[in-house]
Amino acid sequence: MARLLVVQNHEGGGAGRFGDWLTAGGVALDVVHAYAGAALPRRPEHDGVLVLGGGYLPDDDERAPWLAPTRALVAEAVRRGTPVFGICLGGQLLAQVAGGTVRGEHGEPEVGSTPLTVRPEAGADPLFAGLPERVTAVEHHQDAVTALPPGAAWLMSSERCPYQAFRVGERAWGVQFHPEAGADRVGSWDAERLRARGWDPEELARRAERDEPAAEAVWREVAGRFAAVVAGS
């Protein structure tokens, strides 16, 4: 069975349903709780790497000292052609190590189920080809990729954040959104904190529930395709 290294960047930020779908696709997950001090390998020893989200910038080494070895690991994986999938912080980290730029608190925040547009360039992509032109995914960010790495394939965009998904080389993908998060995640967010920032938690939860069936089908398919890439490596 193929094995995937999963880098977890905060206690509550596991692979969720995306991890379940990868497992169903024949990939075993080895989760490294990097936020808790677990050591990361210096070079890829697995068939693929999954880097999850977290409330940091990719080079926030003072608050998150494990990000430096994570960057080195992802850079080496890209160099070797080892499959990589980066979610939110993980996607930003991939963009940065491959030569793109990331800015903190950039533009308007995206919170909750967010409409995304699949770009024509995705038509030839192993993970995103054939997806509906309009899809949704859960978001909770303001930090963003502001320039893609040289030569990257630009796969998805949204109204507030252009670089929602991209591919570096042939087998490294980064996404700004959270395919591992369903409507239940949105419903668990701190309501008082959302209201203080001008968001209606009840409306966010309703929208996420409405969008859930179609979104789940799309991200299950993408997870299965990534599992096939990892298994084929």
N, C-alpha and C positions, 0 to 999 in steps of 0.2 A: 504493500500500500504506500502511495506517495505521502510525504510528510511536509507539512507547512508550518513554518515558524511564525508565531503570532506575537507581535510586540504590543503589550497593553500599557497605556500611558497614564491611566488613573483607575482608582479602585472600582468605580462603577462603569467603566467603559469597556466591557467585554465584547466579543465578536457577535453575540446575540444570534438572531435568526440567520444572519449571513454565515456564521460559523456552522450552524446546523445544516444549512444547504450545502456547504462545502463538504461536510462529513458525509452527507447523503450522496455526494458525487464521488465518493471513494477517496477522500483526502483526510488523513489524520492530523489533528491540530496539536502542536506543542506550544502552549502559551507561556510566554516569559513575562512575569509581573515586574517589568522594568521600573515602574514607579516605586516599588517596594524594595528595590536594590538588587533584584535578581540579575545575574550576569548575562550579558549578551555575547554570542560568539563573535570573534574578530572578522570572520569571513563566512559566507553562506555555507552551511552544512546540510541544508534541507533542500527539498525540491522547489520551494517557493517561499516568499516572505510576504506577510500581511502586517502592515503597520496601522494601528487604530488611531482614533481621535484623542483629543485632550486639550485642556485650556492653556496651551502654550504656543509660542511661535517656534518654528523649527530649530532656531539657534538660541533658545532661551536656556542656556546651559547653567546659569546661576541657580535658577529655580528647579531645573530639571536636568541634572548632570548626565543622565543616561541618554540624552538626545545626541550627544557627540558620538558615542559608539553606534547609536542607531543610524546616524547619517553615514558613518563609515561603512556600516553593514549594507545599507541600501545602495550606496555608491558602488561597492564591490559587486553586489548582485546585478546591478545594471551593466557593469563592465563585463560580467561573465555571461549575461543573457539569462540569468535566473529569473523566473517569473516573480513580479512584485505587484501588490495591490495596496495602495495607500488611501485611507479614508480620512477626510477632513485634515487634521494635523498631519496624518500620514501622507496624504496627497500633497500638501504644501511642502513637506520635507522632501518628497521625491522631486518636486519642481525645483526646489532650491539646490539640491545636490547635483541636478542635471544641468544647472546653469540658468534657471529662471529666477524670478524675484517674488518675494512675499512681503506684504505690508500689514502691520497690525492696525486694527480698528480702521479699516479702509472702506470708505463708502457707507452705504446703508446696510443695517443688519438684515439677515434673513432668519426668520424664526418660524418653525412649524412646517407643515406640508407645503412644498414650494413647486410651482410649475417650472419644468425644464424643457428645453428644446434640443432635440437630437440634430446635430449638424450633418450636412451631406457627406463630410469627410468620414463620418462614422460608418458609411455604407461598406467600407472595406475592412472594418475593424473586427478582430476575432470575438470581442465581447459585446460590442454595441451594434453590430450590423443587424438590420431588420427590426430594430425596436420601433415602437410607435413614435411618430414625430414629436408628439407631446406626451410627457410623462411627469410624474411627481415623485418627490422624495423629501424626507424629513431633513431640515436644516436647523442649525443653531450656531450662527457665527457672524462675525464682522471682519475678522482677519481674512485675508484673501490672497490668492496668487494674482499678481498684477502684470506679469509677463511670463509667457511660457518658455521652457527651455528651447534652445535652437533646434529646429528640425522636429519638434514635437507635433503630433497629430492632435488637432483641437476637435473634440468630439461632442461636447455639450455646453450649453450656455443657459443663463437665466436673465431676467430683466435687470436685476440688480448686480449680478456677479457674472461676468462673461465666461470665466474659465471654470466651468463646473466639472468637466471631465477631459482628460487628455491621455495620450500614450507617448511614452519615451521609448525609442527603439521599437523592437518588435513585441516585447513581452513585459513591459512595465507600465502600469496604469495608476493614475491618481484621480480621485474624485473629491469634490468639496462637500458633498452631501453625505448622508448617513444611510446607506442601504440596509444596514443591520438594525435600524430603528423603525419600529412600527408605530401605530397610533397609540398603543399603550404607553410608549415612552413619552409621547407628547402629553398625555394625561397625567403623567407622574411628575411633571415639572412644577416647581414652586410657584403657586398661583400669585402670592403676594409679590414676589420678585418680578414676575411677568407684568403685573398691573403697574408696578412702580416704573417700569420701562415703557409703558404705554401700550401693552399688548393685552388682549382679552383672552384669558385662558380658556374660557368656555368655547369661544369661537375657534380658537386654535385646535381644541380637542375635536369639535364637530367636523372641522374641515379635514383633519387627519383621518377620522373614522370614515368620512365620505370617500376619500381618495385611496383608502387602504387596499381594497380588493385588487384594483388595477395595478397599483404600485407594487404590491407583494408579488404578483405574477411576473412583472418585469425584472425585479431584482433577484428573484429566485432563478430566473433564466440566466442572468448575468453571472451569478454565483456558480451555477452549474457549468457555464462555459469556462470560467476561470479555473474551476476544479479540473476540467479536462486539459487545460493548458498545463497546469501543475503536474497532473498525472502523466502527461506526454513528455515532460522534460527529462 
